[in-house]
Amino acid sequence: MATTPWTIGIISTGYDMRDLRATLAAMLSDEMHFRVLAYERPSFPVEPGVHSHEACVQAFHQADIMILIIDKRYGGLYLGYGDVSVTVQEYRTAVERGKIIIPCVRSEAWQDRHSCFNMLRELEKNGVAEPRRQISPTYVDKWEVLDFIEEVRKADKDNFVIIFKDATDLQSQLKGRLFGLSRHLM
């Protein structure tokens, strides 16, 4: 009896992580034999008459596992959702649909989150009005990235974050996580 490979979707900002996304997609499909959903791949499903933002969210209905990658950018805003980025909306939709999510955060962004939230708590404790205006993240492009990392970190499930230094480190950690996950799901 033949088995169907799992489908893995890659959620992240796009243009700034083009090389990382391509490296991961190649590893997942060529080496690990998963079906990969990534917007830049020719096989990415897009229905006619659908906005590109919505096409990304809809395509991930087909995924079994979502890999979320957060780095320095918040990304473009999701059409019609105010200040919510496309990446954040993809993540939230995956959560709503009960997808398995493997969150990955670049180590510099993780450290920036830690530093900024520690400073924020200190300023709030000292009664500083509008403390976020006093703190500028040093790595990420804006506070919304740090808030997104916190949202993922504090999620009810799938909040075991892979903190990675570079593409090689991320590949190594993802292989281990996917191996452990496959043993659990089988």
C-alpha positions as CSV (number, residue, x, y, z in Angstrom):
1,M,0.0,0.0,0.0
2,A,1.5,3.4,-1.0
3,T,1.5,6.2,1.5
4,T,1.1,9.9,0.6
5,P,3.9,12.2,1.8
6,W,2.9,14.9,4.3
7,T,2.4,18.3,2.9
8,I,4.3,21.1,4.6
9,G,3.6,24.8,4.2
10,I,6.2,27.4,4.7
11,I,4.9,30.6,6.4
12,S,7.2,33.7,6.5
13,T,7.8,37.0,5.0
14,G,8.9,36.5,1.4
15,Y,11.3,38.7,-0.4
16,D,13.8,39.1,2.5
17,M,13.9,35.3,3.1
18,R,14.0,34.1,-0.5
19,D,17.2,32.2,-0.1
20,L,16.3,30.6,3.2
21,R,12.8,29.6,1.9
22,A,14.4,28.1,-1.2
23,T,16.9,26.1,0.9
24,L,14.3,24.8,3.2
25,A,11.9,23.9,0.4
26,A,14.6,22.0,-1.4
27,M,15.6,20.1,1.8
28,L,12.0,19.3,2.6
29,S,11.0,18.1,-0.9
30,D,14.3,16.7,-2.4
31,E,15.9,15.2,0.7
32,M,13.0,14.4,3.0
33,H,10.4,13.8,0.3
34,F,7.6,16.0,1.7
35,R,5.2,17.9,-0.6
36,V,6.0,21.6,0.0
37,L,3.6,24.5,-0.3
38,A,5.6,27.7,-0.8
39,Y,4.3,30.6,-2.8
40,E,7.4,30.8,-5.0
41,R,7.1,27.2,-6.2
42,P,5.4,26.5,-9.5
43,S,3.1,24.0,-7.9
44,F,1.7,26.5,-5.4
45,P,-2.1,26.3,-5.9
46,V,-3.8,29.6,-6.9
47,E,-7.4,29.8,-7.8
48,P,-8.5,32.3,-10.5
49,G,-10.0,35.5,-9.3
50,V,-8.5,35.3,-5.8
51,H,-6.2,38.0,-4.3
52,S,-2.6,36.8,-3.7
53,H,-3.0,37.2,0.1
54,E,-6.1,35.1,0.2
55,A,-4.5,32.5,-2.2
56,C,-1.7,32.0,0.4
57,V,-4.2,31.5,3.2
58,Q,-6.4,29.1,1.1
59,A,-3.4,27.0,-0.1
60,F,-2.5,26.1,3.4
61,H,-5.8,24.3,3.9
62,Q,-3.9,21.4,2.1
63,A,-1.0,21.4,4.5
64,D,-0.6,18.9,7.3
65,I,2.3,20.8,9.0
66,M,3.2,24.5,8.9
67,I,6.7,25.8,9.4
68,L,6.6,29.4,10.6
69,I,9.8,31.4,10.2
70,I,10.1,34.8,11.9
71,D,13.1,37.1,11.2
72,K,13.4,40.9,11.2
73,R,10.5,42.0,9.0
74,Y,6.8,42.1,9.8
75,G,5.9,41.9,6.1
76,G,3.1,43.3,4.0
77,L,-0.3,44.0,5.4
78,Y,-3.1,41.5,4.7
79,L,-5.7,43.1,2.5
80,G,-8.7,44.2,4.5
81,Y,-7.3,43.2,8.0
82,G,-5.9,46.6,9.2
83,D,-2.5,46.2,10.8
84,V,-2.2,42.4,10.4
85,S,0.5,41.1,8.2
86,V,0.0,38.4,5.6
87,T,2.4,36.2,7.7
88,V,0.4,36.8,10.9
89,Q,-2.9,36.0,9.2
90,E,-1.4,32.8,7.7
91,Y,-0.3,31.7,11.1
92,R,-3.6,32.6,12.8
93,T,-5.5,30.7,10.1
94,A,-3.3,27.7,10.7
95,V,-4.0,27.9,14.4
96,E,-7.8,28.1,13.8
97,R,-7.6,25.1,11.5
98,G,-5.7,23.0,14.1
99,K,-2.6,22.6,11.9
100,I,0.6,21.3,13.4
101,I,2.9,24.4,13.6
102,I,6.6,24.4,14.0
103,P,7.6,28.0,14.9
104,C,11.2,29.1,14.1
105,V,12.7,32.4,15.1
106,R,16.1,33.8,14.1
107,S,18.3,34.1,17.3
108,E,18.8,37.9,16.8
109,A,15.0,38.5,16.7
110,W,14.5,36.2,19.8
111,Q,17.2,38.2,21.7
112,D,15.7,41.5,20.6
113,R,12.3,40.3,21.9
114,H,13.9,39.4,25.2
115,S,15.8,42.7,25.6
116,C,12.9,44.9,24.5
117,F,10.3,43.2,26.7
118,N,12.6,43.4,29.7
119,M,13.1,47.1,29.1
120,L,9.4,47.6,28.7
121,R,8.6,45.9,32.0
122,E,11.2,48.0,33.7
123,L,9.8,51.3,32.3
124,E,6.2,50.2,33.1
125,K,7.3,49.4,36.7
126,N,8.7,52.9,36.9
127,G,5.5,54.5,35.6
128,V,6.9,55.8,32.3
129,A,4.0,56.9,30.0
130,E,4.0,55.2,26.6
131,P,7.1,53.1,27.3
132,R,7.2,51.6,23.8
133,R,8.1,55.0,22.4
134,Q,11.2,55.0,24.6
135,I,12.4,51.6,23.2
136,S,13.6,50.9,19.7
137,P,14.2,47.3,18.7
138,T,17.8,46.9,17.5
139,Y,17.3,43.9,15.1
140,V,13.7,43.7,14.0
141,D,12.2,46.4,11.9
142,K,9.3,47.2,14.3
143,W,7.5,46.3,17.5
144,E,4.9,44.3,15.7
145,V,7.5,41.6,15.0
146,L,8.3,41.3,18.7
147,D,4.5,41.2,19.5
148,F,4.1,38.4,16.9
149,I,7.0,36.4,18.5
150,E,5.2,36.8,21.9
151,E,1.9,35.7,20.4
152,V,3.6,32.5,19.1
153,R,5.6,32.0,22.3
154,K,2.5,32.2,24.5
155,A,0.2,30.1,22.3
156,D,-1.7,27.3,23.9
157,K,0.0,24.6,21.8
158,D,2.8,24.3,19.2
159,N,4.8,27.0,21.0
160,F,8.1,25.0,21.3
161,V,10.1,27.5,19.3
162,I,13.2,26.6,17.2
163,I,15.7,29.4,17.7
164,F,18.2,29.3,14.8
165,K,21.4,31.2,13.8
166,D,21.5,30.5,10.0
167,A,20.1,28.2,7.3
168,T,22.3,25.3,8.2
169,D,21.3,25.5,11.9
170,L,17.6,25.8,10.9
171,Q,17.8,22.8,8.6
172,S,19.5,20.6,11.3
173,Q,16.9,21.5,13.9
174,L,14.0,21.1,11.6
175,K,15.2,17.6,10.5
176,G,15.3,16.6,14.2
177,R,11.9,18.1,14.9
178,L,10.3,16.5,11.9
179,F,11.9,13.1,12.7
180,G,10.5,13.3,16.3
181,L,7.1,14.4,15.0
182,S,7.0,11.5,12.5
183,R,7.7,9.0,15.3
184,H,4.9,10.6,17.4
185,L,2.4,10.6,14.5
186,M,3.1,7.1,13.3
